[in-house]
Amino acid sequence: MLRIPRMPETDATRPGARDSPPLREGFTTGSAATGAALAALTLLLRHAAPATVSVPLPPITPQAPGPAGTPGPELPRAWMDLPVAFCAHGPAPELAALPHATPRALPGAHARVRKDGGDDPDATNGALITATVFLRSPAAPPHDLRLEAGPGVGRATLPGLPVAVGAPAINPGPRAQLRFALRRALDDMAGEGAERPALDVILSVPGGEELARHTLNPRLGITGGISILGTQGTVRPYSHAAWRAAVAQGLSVAAATGCRAICLSTGRRSERLLMRRYPELPPQAFVQAADFARFSLAAAGALPLERLVWGCFFGKLAKLAQGLEYTHAREAPLDMAALAALCREAGAACAPEISRAVTAAHALELLLADTAAPAALAAVGARAAATARRFAGRPVTLHLFHTDGRELLTV
């Protein structure tokens, strides 16, 4: 059995970490929910509240078929031990706020696992992911486990997400993780030959609705709380895969809600400026691409759009003009010599000073004081637009903004 210890990510596996101390890995809201449900079930069946639980990590995959083509067993990718913050009999107190009464007459217990994202900057870090488990009369699969969302767990209101409109924002990975963990625990704890009870599981997150305001959920049409996520069960700090997944999900929602134009930006400030530039577009049309220029442009370019827009500040524009696919400051430094050469060709007298500039902001201020600034900015913009078109496979409208909010260039 493969067991993943809670250990720091190594410098070798974290991009740009050569000069930084190792960052600590964490676990997802899906793993926390699974751990809480396992703890509550353990209290119900073994009459003792566990201090830790062993959680299976997704993906949960079927193994090779058995004799005569019988389905092979499902197995998790690995296991991880998680601490239990609280465990007690009865439903979680926040369930009293539900419009329908919880089945208090049934045997039930609730437990909380504090979500630990490690050193990943996540709004849900520290949230108490809670599971209330009720025992029902035995039932045949697939009705042996009913999963519901309580207070603080969101619900989907727009298409394009991994869950249907109206369903709890509990993604397929955590659903499979929960189902596998609880079925296995029932097999281990119910006893040889005993009937397995059916389970009602209600996930809740105290304060989850407020936490969700600091996530992308409002933009994605997930209301009422946070999402229960996790394709791998663990969180790698500053994960490229997580960023790309967020971009892809944003684009999926934009397409599913009928957006015919998409505005990509490199951050929240440039996104706000694009929103001011295109006030007629819905919020779902705006997607933050961060440093993933090629990935985001290619993914958006594959959609049936009427218009694709990219908004950024000067440093990202200049890096796009260099042809860089990924524009993070540490891994993709700005080539000042190349920028100076482009400005020199456009007639900028400040080109020698630009070649010695340390930051893109300094280079831009030098350029804006030069009489050839319009021609030089146009040259940089044209080169960046050509790169964007190559990445997207279609024309891209570029907007260059100053950090003071001015629009300096549209290509």
Solvent accessible surface area in square Angstrom, and as a share of the most:
residue,aa,sasa,rsa
1,M,156,0.70
2,L,115,0.57
3,R,102,0.37
4,I,35,0.18
5,P,74,0.47
6,R,83,0.30
7,M,102,0.45
8,P,74,0.46
9,E,8,0.03
10,T,77,0.45
11,D,53,0.28
12,A,102,0.79
13,T,69,0.40
14,R,27,0.10
15,P,58,0.36
16,G,8,0.08
17,A,0,0.00
18,R,193,0.70
19,D,127,0.66
20,S,30,0.19
21,P,102,0.64
22,P,75,0.47
23,L,27,0.14
24,R,98,0.36
25,E,33,0.15
26,G,0,0.00
27,F,2,0.01
28,T,14,0.08
29,T,7,0.04
30,G,0,0.00
31,S,0,0.00
32,A,0,0.00
33,A,0,0.00
34,T,0,0.00
35,G,0,0.00
36,A,0,0.00
37,A,0,0.00
38,L,16,0.08
39,A,0,0.00
40,A,0,0.00
41,L,0,0.00
42,T,23,0.13
43,L,12,0.06
44,L,16,0.08
45,L,44,0.22
46,R,139,0.51
47,H,143,0.64
48,A,58,0.45
49,A,58,0.45
50,P,30,0.19
51,A,82,0.63
52,T,82,0.47
53,V,13,0.08
54,S,43,0.28
55,V,0,0.00
56,P,0,0.00
57,L,0,0.00
58,P,1,0.01
59,P,59,0.37
60,I,22,0.11
61,T,60,0.35
62,P,95,0.60
63,Q,71,0.32
64,A,80,0.62
65,P,99,0.62
66,G,30,0.29
67,P,117,0.74
68,A,114,0.88
69,G,60,0.58
70,T,67,0.39
71,P,126,0.79
72,G,13,0.12
73,P,91,0.57
74,E,88,0.39
75,L,77,0.38
76,P,19,0.12
77,R,80,0.29
78,A,1,0.01
79,W,24,0.08
80,M,3,0.01
81,D,67,0.35
82,L,1,0.00
83,P,75,0.47
84,V,21,0.12
85,A,56,0.44
86,F,103,0.43
87,C,23,0.13
88,A,29,0.22
89,H,115,0.51
90,G,22,0.22
91,P,27,0.17
92,A,1,0.01
93,P,92,0.58
94,E,32,0.14
95,L,2,0.01
96,A,75,0.58
97,A,84,0.65
98,L,29,0.14
99,P,137,0.86
100,H,99,0.44
101,A,94,0.73
102,T,10,0.06
103,P,52,0.32
104,R,143,0.52
105,A,106,0.82
106,L,59,0.29
107,P,77,0.48
108,G,11,0.10
109,A,0,0.00
110,H,10,0.04
111,A,0,0.00
112,R,29,0.11
113,V,1,0.00
114,R,130,0.47
115,K,5,0.02
116,D,34,0.17
117,G,0,0.00
118,G,7,0.07
119,D,60,0.31
120,D,29,0.15
121,P,103,0.65
122,D,53,0.27
123,A,38,0.30
124,T,12,0.07
125,N,72,0.37
126,G,28,0.27
127,A,9,0.07
128,L,45,0.22
129,I,0,0.00
130,T,0,0.00
131,A,0,0.00
132,T,0,0.00
133,V,0,0.00
134,F,1,0.00
135,L,27,0.14
136,R,43,0.16
137,S,87,0.56
138,P,69,0.43
139,A,40,0.31
140,A,75,0.58
141,P,94,0.59
142,P,92,0.58
143,H,124,0.55
144,D,19,0.10
145,L,11,0.05
146,R,119,0.43
147,L,32,0.16
148,E,62,0.28
149,A,15,0.12
150,G,5,0.05
151,P,40,0.25
152,G,8,0.08
153,V,9,0.05
154,G,0,0.00
155,R,98,0.36
156,A,0,0.00
157,T,64,0.37
158,L,41,0.20
159,P,59,0.37
160,G,27,0.26
161,L,21,0.10
162,P,67,0.42
163,V,18,0.10
164,A,72,0.56
165,V,88,0.50
166,G,40,0.39
167,A,25,0.19
168,P,17,0.10
169,A,2,0.01
170,I,0,0.00
171,N,25,0.13
172,P,70,0.44
173,G,21,0.20
174,P,0,0.00
175,R,74,0.27
176,A,43,0.33
177,Q,0,0.00
178,L,1,0.00
179,R,73,0.27
180,F,21,0.09
181,A,4,0.03
182,L,0,0.00
183,R,82,0.30
184,R,89,0.33
185,A,12,0.09
186,L,9,0.05
187,D,86,0.44
188,D,94,0.49
189,M,32,0.14
190,A,25,0.20
191,G,34,0.32
192,E,181,0.81
193,G,76,0.73
194,A,43,0.33
195,E,135,0.61
196,R,82,0.30
197,P,24,0.15
198,A,0,0.00
199,L,1,0.01
200,D,6,0.03
201,V,1,0.00
202,I,4,0.02
203,L,0,0.00
204,S,0,0.00
205,V,1,0.01
206,P,56,0.35
207,G,51,0.49
208,G,0,0.00
209,E,100,0.45
210,E,85,0.38
211,L,45,0.22
212,A,6,0.05
213,R,152,0.56
214,H,129,0.58
215,T,43,0.25
216,L,78,0.39
217,N,12,0.06
218,P,76,0.48
219,R,41,0.15
220,L,9,0.04
221,G,7,0.07
222,I,11,0.06
223,T,74,0.43
224,G,37,0.36
225,G,1,0.01
226,I,1,0.01
227,S,9,0.06
228,I,0,0.00
229,L,79,0.39
230,G,11,0.11
231,T,103,0.60
232,Q,84,0.37
233,G,0,0.00
234,T,22,0.13
235,V,22,0.13
236,R,101,0.37
237,P,1,0.01
238,Y,109,0.42
239,S,22,0.14
240,H,46,0.20
241,A,62,0.48
242,A,60,0.46
243,W,112,0.39
244,R,86,0.31
245,A,60,0.47
246,A,32,0.25
247,V,1,0.01
248,A,46,0.35
249,Q,46,0.20
250,G,9,0.09
251,L,7,0.03
252,S,47,0.31
253,V,1,0.00
254,A,0,0.00
255,A,40,0.31
256,A,44,0.34
257,T,47,0.27
258,G,50,0.48
259,C,13,0.08
260,R,115,0.42
261,A,15,0.12
262,I,0,0.00
263,C,0,0.00
264,L,0,0.00
265,S,1,0.00
266,T,22,0.13
267,G,22,0.21
268,R,105,0.38
269,R,129,0.47
270,S,1,0.01
271,E,1,0.00
272,R,120,0.44
273,L,22,0.11
274,L,0,0.00
275,M,49,0.22
276,R,162,0.59
277,R,100,0.37
278,Y,12,0.04
279,P,106,0.67
280,E,127,0.57
281,L,39,0.19
282,P,59,0.37
283,P,73,0.46
284,Q,30,0.13
285,A,0,0.00
286,F,4,0.02
287,V,10,0.06
288,Q,43,0.19
289,A,0,0.00
290,A,14,0.11
291,D,23,0.12
292,F,14,0.06
293,A,1,0.00
294,R,101,0.37
295,F,71,0.30
296,S,0,0.00
297,L,0,0.00
298,A,44,0.34
299,A,32,0.25
300,A,0,0.00
301,G,15,0.14
302,A,87,0.68
303,L,38,0.19
304,P,95,0.60
305,L,16,0.08
306,E,130,0.58
307,R,101,0.37
308,L,2,0.01
309,V,1,0.00
310,W,5,0.02
311,G,0,0.00
312,C,1,0.00
313,F,32,0.13
314,F,6,0.02
315,G,17,0.16
316,K,49,0.21
317,L,0,0.00
318,A,3,0.02
319,K,15,0.06
320,L,1,0.01
321,A,12,0.10
322,Q,64,0.28
323,G,23,0.22
324,L,48,0.24
325,E,88,0.39
326,Y,48,0.18
327,T,4,0.03
328,H,71,0.32
329,A,77,0.60
330,R,119,0.43
331,E,76,0.34
332,A,7,0.05
333,P,96,0.60
334,L,33,0.16
335,D,62,0.32
336,M,22,0.10
337,A,70,0.54
338,A,47,0.37
339,L,9,0.05
340,A,1,0.00
341,A,37,0.28
342,L,16,0.08
343,C,0,0.00
344,R,131,0.48
345,E,137,0.62
346,A,27,0.21
347,G,53,0.51
348,A,6,0.04
349,A,90,0.69
350,C,11,0.06
351,A,1,0.01
352,P,66,0.41
353,E,82,0.37
354,I,1,0.00
355,S,45,0.29
356,R,170,0.62
357,A,7,0.06
358,V,134,0.77
359,T,70,0.41
360,A,21,0.16
361,A,69,0.54
362,H,90,0.40
363,A,0,0.00
364,L,9,0.05
365,E,87,0.39
366,L,34,0.17
367,L,0,0.00
368,L,53,0.26
369,A,94,0.73
370,D,20,0.10
371,T,139,0.81
372,A,16,0.13
373,A,7,0.06
374,P,97,0.61
375,A,52,0.41
376,A,0,0.00
377,L,8,0.04
378,A,47,0.37
379,A,30,0.23
380,V,0,0.00
381,G,0,0.00
382,A,55,0.43
383,R,120,0.44
384,A,0,0.00
385,A,19,0.14
386,A,61,0.47
387,T,8,0.05
388,A,0,0.00
389,R,138,0.50
390,R,141,0.52
391,F,10,0.04
392,A,9,0.07
393,G,69,0.66
394,R,52,0.19
395,P,84,0.53
396,V,13,0.07
397,T,24,0.14
398,L,2,0.01
399,H,0,0.00
400,L,1,0.01
401,F,5,0.02
402,H,22,0.10
403,T,82,0.48
404,D,89,0.46
405,G,15,0.14
406,R,122,0.45
407,E,64,0.29
408,L,39,0.19
409,L,30,0.15
410,T,63,0.37
411,V,64,0.37
